[in-house]
Amino acid sequence: MQKGDSSQQRGKTKHREDKEQSTIRLLFLTSNPPHQYQAQEQLRIEQEMRGITSAISNNFDLRKEGAVRMQDLSRHLLRHQPVLLHFSGHGTEEGELVLEKYGSLTGQADVDYIEYAAIARILAEYRATLRCVVLNASHTEPLAEAICAEIPCAIGMRGPINDFLAIRFAEIFYRSLTMGESVGLAFRKARSDVLSNPNARAETFQLKSKVGVNPDNISFIPPIQGRAGILLLRSSPPHQYQAQERLRIEQEMREIKYAISESRRFFDLHEENGVRLQDFSRHLLRYRPVLLHFSGRAADEGELVLEKYASLDALYSGGMHLITGEDFIDFPTIAGMLAEYRETLRCVVLNASYTEPLAEAICKHIDCAIGLRGYVNDWLAIRFSSVFYQALAYGESVGLAFRKARSDVLRPHPQITSIE
């Protein structure tokens, strides 16, 4: 090897070492010993792994180890030196983690029930590098408490946990960490998202921390900085006047884009269509908007009308349509989800009829919101958006932009009192 080649090789090696030092190592451990629903459990673990993989960025170095036995714990922790440890498997009501066990002669897998105290003692020896442990398994709240005697923070489950909710929680939690959120805020955002499901209970998800440690002060990636983000969300589920409504929404989007076109260097404009309830957190985490604009419909009973997609079972059984109908989400659920983004979200514009109560609920947590009292004419809603965003683009405050837009709409129609 020539001298130049040796120098180049050293440069590549140094680059690799620097990259490893700058990434956050996440170790994903799974255990699925033989039981009645082993195949179903394996599928759930794979889905959870895919969800986490899609959620994290290149800032994380994800390592996976499966079929974990008691004697494997120290080996994996020594080899990978994780900052974050994620366990997917089972815990018991008696306070034991369910790991795999192999016979010395047959090599057949069996079940090994390990007391939580033994697991906590092993993890305590890695307190120099390990900052957070996520136990995405039923009945693991006591283990999370035991771990936090030495480790800064841990997440466990109180009682049993639904598979779908566990997967969804993990995806939102790690996506939040990827966006620079603290462990505490990522936990609250993930829990808030999961609680939009009527089968979820707030007390199931438990965040524990070491004495004197605040999880809101533990983060792994610097927050993303940039231009002010505007997120446009559209929802137009099937109904009698769907074609007309979509035409109105598309026209509104064009007007907003044109209104801020001269000031795009100050704004990042993002648009997402066909919004379902489960999309809210994903879009808010991805774009971190300062201003959120919703265009669609609401019911006068206090519900936002979102889209609803068919389940995989329905499609497999012969269903022909992916979008099956309307999903009526009560205003408190929407307000509760948005509340977890109050650190970045400053204003919400609800350009949909009957949304004044939702605007009031949002303002308990977010600085300001614009909603509509009763029904509003499509043309007036579009005109209001156009003038409002044009005023913002020229540096006006939200209050002044609102008054200018409302005044513009009221000038030819003084009887209107819908925009609040």
C-alpha positions in Angstrom: 0.0 0.0 0.0 1.3 3.4 -0.9 1.6 6.2 1.6 -1.3 8.1 0.0 -3.5 5.1 0.3 -2.6 4.7 4.0 -3.5 8.3 4.7 -6.8 8.0 2.9 -7.6 4.8 4.9 -6.9 6.6 8.2 -9.2 9.4 7.1 -12.0 7.0 6.4 -11.5 5.3 9.7 -11.5 8.6 11.6 -14.7 9.6 9.8 -16.4 6.4 10.8 -15.3 6.8 14.4 -16.6 10.4 14.4 -19.9 9.3 13.0 -20.3 6.6 15.7 -19.5 9.1 18.4 -22.1 11.6 17.1 -25.0 9.1 16.8 -27.2 8.0 19.7 -27.1 4.2 20.1 -30.5 2.6 20.5 -30.6 -1.1 21.4 -33.8 -3.0 20.6 -34.1 -6.2 22.5 -36.9 -8.7 21.9 -37.9 -11.9 23.6 -40.7 -14.3 22.4 -40.5 -17.7 24.1 -42.9 -20.5 23.0 -46.5 -19.9 24.0 -49.9 -20.2 22.5 -49.8 -16.9 20.5 -46.1 -17.0 19.6 -46.6 -16.4 15.8 -48.9 -13.5 16.5 -46.5 -12.0 19.0 -43.6 -12.3 16.5 -45.6 -10.4 13.9 -46.3 -7.6 16.5 -42.6 -7.3 17.4 -41.7 -7.0 13.7 -44.3 -4.3 13.2 -43.0 -2.4 16.2 -39.5 -2.7 14.9 -40.6 -1.3 11.5 -42.4 1.6 13.2 -39.3 2.6 15.2 -37.1 2.2 12.2 -39.3 4.5 10.1 -39.5 7.0 13.0 -35.8 7.6 13.8 -33.3 9.6 11.8 -29.7 9.0 11.0 -28.9 10.6 14.3 -29.7 7.2 15.9 -27.7 4.0 15.5 -30.3 1.3 15.8 -29.1 -2.2 16.9 -31.3 -5.2 17.3 -30.9 -8.4 19.3 -33.6 -11.1 19.4 -34.4 -14.2 21.4 -32.9 -12.6 24.5 -31.9 -14.9 27.4 -30.8 -13.8 30.9 -27.2 -14.5 30.1 -27.4 -12.4 26.9 -28.3 -9.1 28.7 -24.8 -8.2 29.8 -23.2 -9.4 26.6 -25.5 -7.2 24.5 -25.1 -4.2 26.8 -21.3 -4.5 26.8 -21.1 -4.9 23.0 -23.4 -2.1 22.0 -23.0 0.4 24.9 -26.5 1.9 24.3 -27.8 5.3 25.4 -31.3 4.1 24.9 -32.6 0.6 25.6 -35.9 -0.7 24.3 -37.4 -4.0 25.3 -40.3 -5.6 23.5 -41.8 -8.7 25.0 -43.8 -9.6 28.2 -43.9 -8.9 31.8 -46.0 -10.8 34.4 -48.3 -9.5 37.2 -45.9 -11.3 39.7 -43.1 -9.0 38.8 -41.0 -11.0 36.3 -39.7 -10.4 32.8 -40.3 -13.2 30.4 -37.1 -14.2 28.6 -36.1 -17.2 26.5 -34.3 -20.2 27.9 -32.5 -22.9 25.9 -32.0 -26.5 27.1 -28.4 -27.5 27.4 -28.9 -30.7 25.3 -31.9 -30.3 23.2 -31.4 -26.6 22.2 -35.2 -26.1 22.4 -36.4 -22.8 23.5 -38.3 -22.5 26.8 -39.6 -19.8 29.1 -37.4 -18.1 31.8 -39.1 -15.9 34.4 -36.6 -13.4 35.7 -37.4 -11.2 38.8 -37.5 -7.5 38.1 -34.9 -6.9 40.8 -32.3 -9.0 39.0 -32.9 -7.1 35.7 -32.6 -3.8 37.5 -29.3 -4.8 39.1 -27.8 -5.7 35.7 -28.8 -2.4 34.1 -27.5 -0.4 37.1 -24.0 -1.4 36.1 -24.4 0.5 32.8 -25.5 3.8 34.3 -22.4 5.5 32.9 -23.8 5.4 29.4 -27.5 4.2 29.7 -29.8 7.2 30.0 -33.3 5.8 29.3 -35.0 2.4 29.2 -38.3 1.8 27.4 -40.2 -1.3 28.5 -42.9 -1.8 25.9 -44.4 -4.8 27.7 -47.3 -5.4 30.0 -47.0 -5.1 33.8 -43.6 -3.4 33.7 -44.2 -0.3 35.8 -42.5 -1.9 38.9 -39.4 -2.7 36.8 -39.3 0.9 35.5 -39.3 2.1 39.1 -36.6 -0.3 40.1 -34.4 0.7 37.1 -34.7 4.4 38.1 -32.7 3.8 41.3 -29.6 4.2 39.1 -30.7 5.1 35.5 -32.1 8.6 34.8 -35.5 7.6 33.4 -37.5 4.6 32.3 -41.0 4.0 30.8 -43.1 1.0 31.9 -46.7 -0.2 31.5 -49.3 -0.4 34.3 -51.3 -3.6 33.6 -51.8 -5.1 30.2 -51.2 -3.1 27.0 -52.9 -3.5 23.6 -50.5 -4.5 20.8 -51.6 -1.7 18.4 -51.4 0.9 21.2 -47.9 -0.3 22.2 -46.7 0.0 18.6 -48.2 3.4 18.1 -46.8 4.7 21.4 -43.2 3.6 20.4 -43.5 5.2 16.9 -44.5 8.6 18.2 -42.1 8.5 21.1 -39.1 7.9 19.0 -40.2 10.2 16.2 -40.4 13.0 18.9 -36.9 12.2 20.2 -35.6 12.4 16.6 -37.1 15.9 16.3 -35.1 17.0 19.3 -37.8 16.7 22.0 -36.9 15.8 25.5 -37.8 12.4 26.9 -40.6 14.0 29.0 -42.2 15.8 26.1 -41.8 12.9 23.8 -43.6 10.7 26.4 -46.5 13.1 26.7 -46.9 13.5 23.0 -46.9 9.7 22.4 -49.3 9.1 25.3 -51.6 11.9 24.1 -51.7 10.4 20.6 -52.5 7.0 21.9 -55.3 8.3 24.1 -57.2 9.4 21.0 -58.1 5.7 20.8 -61.1 5.0 23.0 -59.6 1.7 24.2 -56.5 3.4 25.7 -56.2 4.5 29.4 -53.9 7.3 30.4 -52.6 5.4 33.5 -51.3 2.6 31.3 -48.2 4.5 30.3 -45.8 5.4 33.1 -42.7 7.6 33.0 -40.4 7.2 36.0 -37.2 9.1 36.8 -34.3 8.9 39.2 -34.6 11.2 42.3 -33.5 14.7 41.3 -33.8 14.0 37.5 -36.3 15.9 35.4 -37.1 13.9 32.1 -37.9 17.3 30.5 -34.2 18.1 30.7 -33.1 14.9 29.0 -32.8 15.1 25.2 -30.4 13.4 22.8 -30.6 15.6 19.6 -30.5 19.4 19.4 -33.9 20.8 18.3 -34.3 21.6 14.6 -34.0 25.3 13.8 -35.3 27.0 10.7 -37.9 29.2 9.1 -41.4 29.5 10.5 -43.4 26.4 9.4 -47.0 26.5 8.2 -48.7 23.2 7.9 -51.9 22.9 5.8 -54.1 19.9 6.6 -56.9 18.9 4.3 -59.7 16.4 5.0 -62.6 15.6 2.6 -64.1 12.2 3.3 -66.8 10.8 1.1 -70.2 12.6 1.3 -72.9 14.0 -0.9 -71.0 17.2 -1.9 -67.5 15.8 -1.8 -66.5 16.9 -5.3 -67.7 20.5 -4.6 -65.9 20.5 -1.2 -62.6 19.3 -2.7 -62.8 22.0 -5.3 -63.2 24.6 -2.6 -60.3 23.2 -0.6 -58.0 23.1 -3.6 -58.9 26.7 -4.4 -58.2 27.7 -0.8 -54.8 26.0 -0.9 -53.9 27.9 -4.1 -54.9 31.2 -2.5 -52.8 30.6 0.6 -49.7 29.6 -1.5 -50.1 32.7 -3.6 -50.5 34.9 -0.6 -47.2 33.9 1.0 -45.3 33.4 -2.3 -43.4 36.7 -2.0 -42.2 35.8 1.5 -41.3 32.1 1.1 -37.8 32.8 2.4 -39.4 33.4 5.8 -41.9 30.5 5.7 -41.7 26.7 5.2 -45.1 25.7 3.7 -46.1 22.0 4.0 -49.3 20.4 2.8 -50.9 17.0 3.8 -54.1 15.6 2.3 -56.6 12.9 3.4 -55.9 13.5 7.1 -57.0 10.8 9.5 -56.9 11.1 13.3 -53.7 9.0 13.5 -52.0 11.3 11.0 -52.1 14.4 13.3 -49.2 13.6 15.5 -47.1 12.2 12.6 -47.5 15.4 10.6 -47.0 17.7 13.6 -43.8 15.9 14.6 -42.5 15.8 11.1 -43.0 19.5 10.3 -43.0 21.2 13.7 -45.3 24.0 12.5 -45.6 27.4 14.1 -49.0 27.8 12.4 -51.4 25.0 11.7 -54.2 25.5 9.2 -57.1 23.0 8.9 -59.4 23.0 5.9 -62.4 20.7 5.9 -65.7 20.3 7.8 -66.9 20.1 11.4 -70.3 19.0 12.8 -72.4 21.4 14.9 -72.4 18.7 17.6 -68.7 19.6 18.3 -66.8 17.1 16.1 -64.2 17.5 13.5 -64.8 15.4 10.4 -61.7 13.5 9.3 -61.2 10.7 6.8 -61.4 7.0 7.8 -59.6 4.3 5.9 -60.6 0.7 5.7 -58.8 -1.9 7.8 -56.6 -4.5 6.2 -59.1 -7.2 7.2 -61.9 -5.3 5.4 -59.7 -5.0 2.2 -58.7 -8.7 2.4 -62.4 -9.7 2.8 -63.3 -8.1 -0.5 -63.7 -4.4 0.2 -63.0 -2.3 -2.8 -62.5 1.2 -1.3 -59.6 2.3 0.8 -61.4 5.4 2.1 -64.6 4.1 3.8 -66.2 7.2 5.2 -66.2 9.9 7.8 -64.6 9.8 11.2 -66.2 12.2 13.7 -63.6 13.2 16.3 -64.8 15.2 19.3 -63.2 18.6 19.9 -61.6 17.7 23.3 -59.6 14.9 21.6 -58.2 17.3 19.0 -57.4 20.0 21.5 -55.7 17.5 23.8 -53.4 16.3 21.0 -52.5 19.8 19.9 -51.8 20.8 23.5 -48.6 18.6 23.5 -47.1 20.8 20.8 -47.5 24.1 22.6 -43.8 24.6 22.8 -43.6 25.2 19.0 -47.2 25.6 17.8 -48.3 29.3 18.2 -51.5 29.6 16.1 -54.2 27.3 14.7 -56.6 28.4 11.9 -59.7 26.3 11.6 -61.3 27.2 8.3 -64.3 25.0 8.8 -67.8 25.7 9.9 -68.9 25.3 13.6 -65.3 25.3 14.9 -65.5 28.2 17.4 -65.8 25.8 20.4 -62.7 23.9 19.2 -60.7 27.2 18.9 -61.7 28.0 22.5 -60.5 24.6 23.7 -57.2 24.9 21.8 -56.5 28.3 23.4 -56.3 26.7 26.8 -52.9 25.5 25.7 -51.9 27.3 22.4 -51.4 31.1 22.2 -54.2 31.7 19.7 -56.7 30.0 17.4 -59.2 31.1 14.8 -62.5 29.3 14.4 -65.9 29.9 12.7 -69.2 30.4 14.5 -71.9 28.5 12.7 -71.9 27.9 9.0 -69.7 30.0 6.7 -69.9 30.5 2.9 -67.1 28.8 0.9 -66.2 31.9 -1.0 -65.9 34.0 2.3 -63.7 31.3 3.9 -61.4 31.3 0.9 -61.2 35.1 0.8 -60.5 35.3 4.6 -57.6 32.9 4.3 -56.1 34.8 1.3 -56.1 38.2 3.1 -55.0 36.7 6.5 -51.9 35.0 5.1 -51.0 37.9 2.9 -51.0 40.1 5.9 -48.8 37.6 7.8 -46.5 37.5 4.8 -46.0 41.3 5.1 -45.0 41.1 8.8 -48.4 41.8 10.4 -49.2 40.3 13.8 -51.8 37.5 14.0 -54.2 39.9 15.6 -53.9 42.6 13.0 -53.9 40.1 10.1 -57.1 38.6 11.5 -58.8 42.0 11.8 -57.7 43.0 8.3 -59.0 39.7 6.8 -62.3 39.9 8.7 -62.8 43.6 7.7 -62.1 42.7 4.0 -64.8 39.9 4.2 -67.3 42.1 6.1 -67.0 45.1 3.7 -69.4 43.7 1.1 -71.3 41.5 3.6 -71.8 43.5 6.9 -74.3 41.0 8.2 -71.6 38.3 8.7 -70.6 37.5 12.3 -69.2 34.0 11.7 -65.4 34.6 11.9 -64.2 34.7 15.5 
